[in-house]
């Protein structure tokens, strides 16, 4: 009975939400509500049937405390994640159905016009699907199926080296925002905090990942563009040092971590601290202080990506038409205004491309640098999402929880990529018009 009520409620909420959104987009309220109801039905069945409606069973519940404006409530983490999962899948079904409906209408319009438009072929051409079949089969076998398998592994109590597994609903996901030993407590504008969390270790790891992504992208791009501006000048031997600057990009993350560990070694034994001693200065805790350790990881990773960024930005600067720069000079624009109003808009596609690659690098490819430089310390200060996945799955052998963490990491990167294309992609200027 609870399963039926849950499905009906999901359909009703889907109708209201999708209907309201499509109405705002001018697509009609009633059609949007019908689309939302169908998507809500399919979304609830597609998520809750494989999960056996476990979110409705009290024994699968995990909780955390949430204080907002001085009011504290207990939140069911498993139920919350179940509702979010249904919403995401429902919205995906709504988009897919709406896209199919538009394609069907466009096809019907084309067939109707074929009677009066000479040279138009009536029918559906399957030849593109024939040529795409090898790629689609490869993606299904080696990408989509493993991804689905990984999600179902995230719903299992599974340990590496142990053959037996047990279904544990969404507990692996819920344990990321609360704790099995002591419930997490989140404060929002309460108890003197604007935002604060207690007993929420994974949130701290997530914060480290955000910190690294923001500062690695910022440092690597600002320095890369600055060096590219200098390297683009017409001076003797420019081709030689341009070639030399790309070399750091060819170095693996393992080597980068080891080199910076030698430079910044703890206990005052690192090369830089030895240089500081020569000048009478006190050694700095590059790898023993949490904030210095984070800065060290940012410096190492940014240096590793710097050569690639410089190479791309040099190519970008060389593609800027000189006619535009000369016209801006004639109009009285100084060097800074020419850079802001001419150079930046013209190289915006390159900036978008480099930021996109750097962002993915900062989330997915930092493990080698962190493992060889700080090993995730001190006190987990440099542990990011990828390092935590490997620690949980390999060192702790909890592959069920590691699978859940990898799904969360994937969703975070997909969300950031989507936001980047929506926000930054709209500001990209292609061409000189």
Helices and strands as residue ranges (DSSP letters): H 2-24, H 29-48, G 54-56, G 58-60, E 63-68, E 71-76, H 77-113, H 127-139, I 140-144, H 145-153, E 156-157, E 166-167, H 171-174, E 185-190, E 193-198, H 201-231, H 238-245, G 247-250, H 253-264, H 271-278, H 290-318, H 322-330, H 335-338, I 339-343, H 344-364, H 367-373, H 385-390, I 391-395, H 399-423, G 425-427
